[in-house]
């Protein structure tokens, strides 16, 4: 029964983390287009910080802990599909770190990236998610 509770928690954490990974770059797209120091810019800073600190990072930590527990429980570490999925999750964690860096840059009014850059960054988690889910479902 514990397995199903951990799996449920893992899925909920992944959904929360992915929501943030998809939404935060979208906030950056809009934030990059407003003047530094404006009321709108300051509102975006609060939204970005809260999304990262209150939702994304805790969800990522829970997803990692539960995912590793599930992998251990199911002896997945030696399976090829799992190694590929871990590669995608590591890259996704790197994207999380990149987004955290951009939150800091915006907070310090130091952003030097255009909305176009953030539109491209916004697609990376989607591709990684599709790849990881496909690996979990099909286990090639």
C-alpha positions as CSV (number, residue, x, y, z in Angstrom):
1,X,0.0,0.0,0.0
2,X,2.9,2.4,0.7
3,X,4.1,2.0,-2.9
4,X,0.8,3.4,-4.2
5,X,0.9,6.4,-1.7
6,X,4.5,7.2,-2.8
7,X,3.6,6.8,-6.4
8,X,0.6,9.1,-6.0
9,X,2.7,11.7,-4.2
10,X,5.3,11.4,-7.0
11,X,2.8,12.0,-9.7
12,X,1.3,15.0,-7.8
13,X,4.8,16.5,-7.3
14,X,5.6,16.0,-11.0
15,X,2.4,17.7,-12.0
16,X,3.2,20.7,-9.7
17,X,6.8,20.9,-10.8
18,X,5.9,20.7,-14.5
19,X,3.2,23.4,-14.1
20,X,5.9,25.7,-12.7
21,X,8.4,24.8,-15.3
22,X,5.9,25.6,-18.0
23,X,4.5,28.8,-16.4
24,X,7.6,30.5,-15.1
25,X,9.2,31.1,-18.5
26,X,5.8,32.4,-19.7
27,X,5.9,34.9,-16.9
28,X,9.4,35.8,-18.1
29,X,8.1,36.4,-21.6
30,X,5.8,39.1,-20.3
31,X,8.2,40.4,-17.7
32,X,10.9,41.0,-20.3
33,X,8.5,43.3,-22.1
34,X,7.8,45.7,-19.3
35,X,9.9,48.6,-18.1
36,X,12.4,48.0,-15.2
37,X,11.0,49.4,-11.9
38,X,7.4,49.7,-13.1
39,X,4.6,48.5,-10.9
40,X,4.0,45.6,-13.4
41,X,7.7,44.6,-13.2
42,X,7.5,44.5,-9.4
43,X,4.4,42.4,-9.5
44,X,6.1,39.9,-11.8
45,X,9.0,39.7,-9.4
46,X,6.7,38.6,-6.6
47,X,4.9,36.1,-8.8
48,X,8.1,34.6,-10.0
49,X,9.7,34.3,-6.6
50,X,6.6,32.8,-5.0
51,X,6.2,30.3,-7.9
52,X,9.8,29.2,-7.6
53,X,10.1,29.1,-3.8
54,X,6.6,27.9,-2.8
55,X,5.7,25.5,-5.5
56,X,8.4,24.5,-7.9
57,X,11.3,23.8,-5.6
58,X,9.4,21.9,-3.0
59,X,7.6,19.9,-5.8
60,X,11.0,19.1,-7.4
61,X,12.4,17.9,-4.1
62,X,9.4,15.7,-3.4
63,X,9.4,14.4,-7.0
64,X,13.1,13.4,-6.6
65,X,12.7,11.8,-3.2
66,X,9.6,9.8,-4.2
67,X,11.0,8.9,-7.7
68,X,14.2,7.5,-6.2
69,X,12.3,5.6,-3.6
70,X,10.1,4.1,-6.4
71,X,13.1,3.3,-8.6
72,X,14.7,1.5,-5.6
73,X,11.5,-0.3,-4.7
74,X,11.0,-1.5,-8.3
75,X,14.8,-2.2,-9.0
76,X,14.7,0.2,-11.9
77,X,18.3,1.5,-11.6
78,X,19.7,-1.2,-13.9
79,X,17.1,-0.7,-16.6
80,X,17.9,1.2,-19.8
81,X,14.6,3.1,-19.9
82,X,15.2,4.3,-16.4
83,X,18.7,5.6,-17.2
84,X,17.3,7.6,-20.1
85,X,14.5,8.9,-17.9
86,X,17.0,10.0,-15.3
87,X,19.0,11.8,-18.0
88,X,15.8,13.7,-18.9
89,X,15.1,14.5,-15.2
90,X,18.7,15.7,-14.6
91,X,18.3,18.0,-17.6
92,X,14.9,19.2,-16.3
93,X,16.6,19.9,-13.0
94,X,19.2,21.9,-14.8
95,X,16.4,23.9,-16.5
96,X,14.9,24.5,-13.0
97,X,18.3,25.9,-12.0
98,X,18.4,28.1,-15.1
99,X,15.0,29.4,-14.3
100,X,16.0,30.1,-10.7
101,X,18.9,32.1,-12.1
102,X,16.6,34.2,-14.3
103,X,14.3,34.8,-11.2
104,X,17.4,36.3,-9.5
105,X,18.4,38.3,-12.6
106,X,14.9,39.8,-12.9
107,X,14.8,40.5,-9.1
108,X,18.0,42.4,-9.4
109,X,16.8,44.2,-12.6
110,X,19.6,42.6,-14.5
111,X,17.7,40.6,-17.1
112,X,19.4,40.9,-20.5
113,X,17.3,38.3,-22.4
114,X,14.5,39.0,-24.8
115,X,11.0,37.6,-24.7
116,X,12.0,35.4,-27.7
117,X,14.7,33.7,-25.7
118,X,12.1,32.9,-23.0
119,X,9.6,31.5,-25.6
120,X,12.3,29.1,-26.7
121,X,13.2,28.1,-23.1
122,X,9.5,27.5,-22.5
123,X,9.6,24.6,-24.9
124,X,12.4,22.6,-23.3
125,X,10.4,21.2,-20.3
126,X,7.7,20.2,-22.7
127,X,10.0,18.1,-24.9
128,X,11.7,16.6,-21.8
129,X,8.3,15.7,-20.2
130,X,7.1,14.0,-23.4
131,X,10.3,12.0,-23.5
132,X,10.2,11.0,-19.9
133,X,6.5,10.0,-19.9
134,X,7.1,8.0,-23.1
135,X,9.9,6.1,-21.4
136,X,7.8,5.4,-18.3
137,X,4.8,4.2,-20.3
138,X,6.6,2.1,-22.9
139,X,9.8,1.1,-21.0
140,X,11.8,0.4,-24.1
